[in-house]
Amino acid sequence: MVSLEQYQAQALAAIPAQLPVVWTVRGADGAQLPGGSSTLTNTTYLWTAPPNPGLYTIAAVLPGSATRGELVISVVQPTPAPMPHLGPPLLRRALANALMRPLSPT
């Protein structure tokens, strides 16, 4: 007969010391994208967003089990930074200053 302590010792010994977490990435269309893995003690996953905007699902899976959590991320199209706008008064002043400068001899 196996005691409770013996059973617990066997169960703990069956868990790998470096149990991996497998990271999966899916696009909105369900396509599987490259993922990664880490250890259970270091569950950091760095993902580089693709250039295509859309919804992406990142999930953490323990081998031999179902998904343990997932996160939906929205990747948007980058917006270029706006150029500074010279309004009419500033533009007129800049042009006037440029035209009023004496020409330098060549």
N, C-alpha and C positions, 0 to 999 in steps of 0.2 A: 504494500500500500504506500502511495506517495503522499507525503505530508504537504501542507500548504506552502511551507518554506521551501521545500524541494521543488515544488511546481513553479513557484515564483523565480527561483534561481535558474531553472531551465528556461523559463520564458525570457528572462533578461539576457541570458547567454545567447539566445537565438536572434537578438537584435544586433545588427552590425554596428560596430563602433562608429563608423562614418556613414550613416544612413543618408543616401542621396535624395535631394529634392530635384525633380525634373521640372523644368519650366517650359511650358508650351505656349506658342503664340499662334493665334488664328486671325485671319482677316475677316471682314464683314461677310464675305462670300463663303466663309468656311474653309478657305485654303489654309493649310498648315504652313507656317513660316519657320525659319530657323529659331530654335529656342536655346536652352542651355541647362546647366545643372549646378548645384551647390550642395554643401553638406547641411544636415539638419541644424547644426550649431551655427551656421553662417548662412542665413536665408536672404542674402543680398543678391539681387539680380539686376544687372545693368543692361538695358535694352536700348538700342539705337533705332529711333523711329524711321520707317521707310519714307521716301519722298512722296509717296502717294497718300493724299488725305483719305480719311475714313475712320471707321471704328475697328479697333483691334482688341482682342481678348487675350490677356496674359493669365495663365493658370499655373498653380503649383500642384504637383502630383507626387505622391510617394509611390515607389515601385510596388506593384501588386495591389494597389488600392485605387479608389475613386479620387477625383479632383478634391483637393483640400481647401481650395479657395481660388477665386478668380476675380479679375478686375478688368473692366472695359475702359479703354482709353480712346479718346477722340484726337486724332491727328489732323490738324488743320493746315491749309495751304499757307505758307509764310507770306506775310504782307510786307512789301518793301517800305522802308522808312520814308516818310514824306520829305520832300526837299523844302528848305526854308522858302517862304513866300515873301517876296518884296511887293508890298502893296503899292498902289499908284503914288502916294506921297514920297515914299522912300525911293522908288524907282526914278521919279522925276528929279529928286535931289541928287541921286547918284549920277544921272545923266547930265544934269546941269553942272555938277562939279567936274565931270570929265570934260565937258565942252569948254569950261572956263579956264582950264589949265593952260598956261602958255605952252606953246610948242617948243620943244627943246631943239636947239640947232643940231643939225646932222652933219 
